[in-house]
Amino acid sequence: MLLSYVSRRLAAVAGLTAAATLMVFLIAHAVPADPVLAMLGDRAASDPATVARFRAHWGLNKPLWQQYLIFLDGLTHGDLGESIITRRPVLHDIAQFAPATIELATTAAIMAALLGVLLGVLASVMRDSWVDHLARSLSLIGTAAPTFWLAFLMLALFYGGLQLAPSPGRLALSESPPPTVTGLYTVDSLIAGEYGNFLASLAHLIMPGAVLAAAALGLITRTMRASMLDILGKEYINVARAKGLKEISVIRRHAVRNALIPVVTLGGLAYAELLSGTVLTETIFAWPGLGRYTFQSAVGLDFPAILGITLLVAVVYLMINLVVDISYAFLDPRVISQ
Amino acid sequence: MPSSQMSRRALLSTAWTGAAVLLANGGLEVWPAQAASKKVLVIGTDISDINFLDATRQFTYSGPIPIRAAYESLMTMAPDDYETLQPLLATKWERVDNGNAWVFHLREGVKFSTGNPFTAEDVKFSFDRLQNWKEDPAELAGNFKSTDIIDPRTVKITLVDKSQPLLNLLVSPTFVIMDSEAAKAHGATSGPETPKTDKATEWLNQNSVGTGPYVIRQWERNSQVVLERNVRYWRRPASFERIVIRHIPESTTQVLALKRGDLDAALNLTPPQLDSLKGQAGIRLVQGTSLDFVYVTLTSSPELNPALGKKEARQAVAYAIDYDGIITGLLKGSATRPPSFIPVGLGGATETLTKQIGYRLDPSRSKQLLEKAGLPNGFSFDLSYGNAAIAGTTYQLVAEKMQSDLAKVGITARLNPLDQATLRTKYRQGDLQSVITFWNPDTPEPWAWAEATVQRVAKRVRWTVPQEVTDLVAKAGGAPTKKESDAYYLEYQKALVDQANYIILFQPVYRVATRTSIAGWKLTAAGWQVDLYDVKPVQ
């Protein structure tokens, strides 16, 4: 039953992804700019032969529908085309920039999830106490504070002022990265046996991770608190208490597990958003990730790169949704039978 | 770095969310400045524009910094003197064959970082490869008929059109010399089929095969370029073991890292940030006049704008702009202004000449010109510009300032902000009435500016250039002495000022901030920002 459920969902993923790329393809081509004319240097852009050669190279001289079919055809071979700006296969670019973003977004997601759930539970159990007020204020600040402002503030305070935090970037500015295997510095430094670099890369993740986590933290805390309050008022909780279970077991086994369901949905979406929405944090913390690449591609009208990233973001969202849905099955087995 | 110390620091820092204890101690040096060890030079700048470090193919603003540290050209120029050629890999040169060709005598005893000796073969290979790539930078070699080896120490470059200048072009980082043997071993070719046969770019993006003081060790896109000392360098060895050029796109982050000493130099600071660093202990500001400028175009086409089709109306715009106000107000004085499309410092263009023959704010003259154009009540036009920052200000602010200046004489500028890609497309197609944009050179050769204004840029403003103006540019380019060419350029500039299709607003003076622990940072406008070889640690 679970298998057919998953395969149905996977088919939907493929369809939705294709639809997303088509939409972005059409929007990108509706812009009244010519990437070749805009990208080439002054002399080359004035040389019709050079311009024609570049257009032909990226298939921009073909009708739109043909360009899209070529893109789809490439997809079936795992080829996302060549970036107009970096002049490399888009897949290489994504493979280079994605690990930095994955590492950062995952750190942020873990921070937000752990702290958010903890704060949410504490706030609900100790409703209207100072813990509750603190948790609610923190989540309000996290949700309300603009990312760039928080990033500058943290950097100026902990790096510039108190000198507690390490420099921006994934490692010290003068340090060389570990040999690339996965592109995740934490993993690669362990593989290479560079324990100093492992700890350093962890340390460099904390501040940008915390900045990114802030917005998600607010949402998770508030949702967890509301969900817990809802469940703590349910009859089966009274039953559990009446059975003489210790309060800690009531909360842990009966309340938290059930209260997690809306938080898992939200957490999944938040993770997807973290993976695709790190431009500002990456810029301020000199983090060489996908966010910066996305921005550059969009500004430079780099069609192949824009399409590649769209595809990636669509897949990430849809896959995370799928994982979220499947995780319901474990949290609440009734989901599948419905 | 000893690993036990490293891990202690890292552990402390890993735990710093709960580090109230550390906070209480105040200012505990958990992360001592990285740049303290002066064997490594750390530079913070935006390097996201670099698309190649293959010297023959790169054509960007930041790429030349590492390229010119790893490779050398036949001649060079000292900062602030862009009219005197200095020998580098060539020691002497002379014009031959009735002026149709130049012969270069190459330096003896120079080795590439690979260990191979530098010969005429390498010059021919490098220039042939450049020419045959038929890409952006190859256009600079468009006037090369051939590069020929006379003997291992002598090469000859023959020109297609002898009225076009050559020598100053060769200073550009595009004309650096590669080790032909090593490049070929990694798949480089130099024949007519180069775009198809050459497979070396990927390797040359990560390694270098030049004669420069440093070698390229690694390039991680949007992250860093790492250079190491070339132990086989033909002059005194370079001062640093390693140079790390770090991609730090955000200027505020650059300031913080420079103050902490994690950076030795920060290259993209804004005028207010630079002013705030002035006089701070441990920090030095360095400045240099660029050869870049921001200019406004006005179309000649009556179809695009009937008023701008009249010369007097365009001149009225030029005399209504408060140039000094833009420079003092928006750029905090960090700029100069040339009379026309040749920057101050080249071709005889100076600030004094601007006062003599250039535009100035003169509203009454502007109004007279409007009357003469039959537009006593003024006129209106679309002023387009990119959504971008420039020299520490933004095009938006420059446009707003122009709009308010022009309003005083009755001219209405309708602001039309566009994204950069759309702006460039439409401008290059000649479809815009008026554009504020930027010119930065690929070589310190005044002819390159002049030629653009009578050829491709003229098309963008729909100006049918009179033959005598085109002739002036050709004569200036082919003149045997600077005095003669400057005289032609003077006439050319007067013609451009009268024509009023191009109005130069300002030529920025760039400033960077360095730590006082390094010295020798001089800004050059010749095309590579800084000669890293001259930068040294202070003992």
Interface residues (C-beta under 8 A of the other chain):
Chain A: V31 P32 A33 D34 P35 L37 A38 L40 G41 D42 R43 A44 A45 S46 D47 T50 R53 I85 T86 R87 D93 Q96 F97 F152 L155 A156 F158 Y159 G160 L162 Q163 L164 A165 P166 S167 P168 G169 R170 A172 L173 S174 E175 S176 P177 Y195 G196 L199 A200 L202 A203 I206 A210 T283 I284 F285 A286 P288 R292 Y293 Q296 V299 G300 L301
Chain B: M1 S3 M6 S7 R9 A10 L11 S13 T14 W16 T17 A19 L22 L23 G26 G27 L28 E29 V30 W31 Q34 A35 V40 V42 G44 S48 N51 F52 F59 K134 E135 D136 P137 E139 L140 G142 Q218 E220 R221 N222 S223 V226 R242 V244 R246 H247 I248 P249 E250 T252 T253 L256 A257 K259 R260 D262 L263 D419 Q420 A421 T422 R424 T425 K426 R428 Q429 D442 A452 Q455 R456 K459
